[in-house]
């Protein structure tokens, strides 16, 4: 009997830890299950929050007209188009001037040409001044009037008036040299534009070149007559 009673406690000691192990496993399983539930709940709340924000934005903008702003940009005109426009204007002016020159039968004494952004009207001494003088002749006024009208129509032009002589020296009380004569002739044309046509002096300038810019050799009477001239340059302002 003593041996049997002694063995019973040993069996109890052997099986006692088993229920505790089960409880431990169940506890860990319960904790894991609770954690997974919380994660799922947080995801659900996040989705609900996103849905609420979207719904709020949609209801706030409800009834407002939907506008689409179109991006606009300002581009400078292409250089080619600007050059074409200037060339077209110059061509129209030259056609008008040539028609006027032909009308007054001045083709031998007045010419017009375009160089780059300039229109150059050349008037020989024969039609503009008496030899050694700087007072404009009546024969030159129809052409000067037409030039003045072009200047008034195209306010982007700056006007430069140049006086030229041949190489024959001049020495008078009014004009001690060809320099003074060339300046005086350019000034006479300038004054005509201002006094008779009201062109702003700020658009006008003059130069006296004497015999320093000939268009022909000063070796014959005909060539010297070509060099005695007034050039009126219509210069387009730079863009």
Order of alpha helices (4+ residues) and beta strands (2+ residues): alpha-alpha-beta-beta-alpha-alpha-beta-alpha-beta-alpha-beta
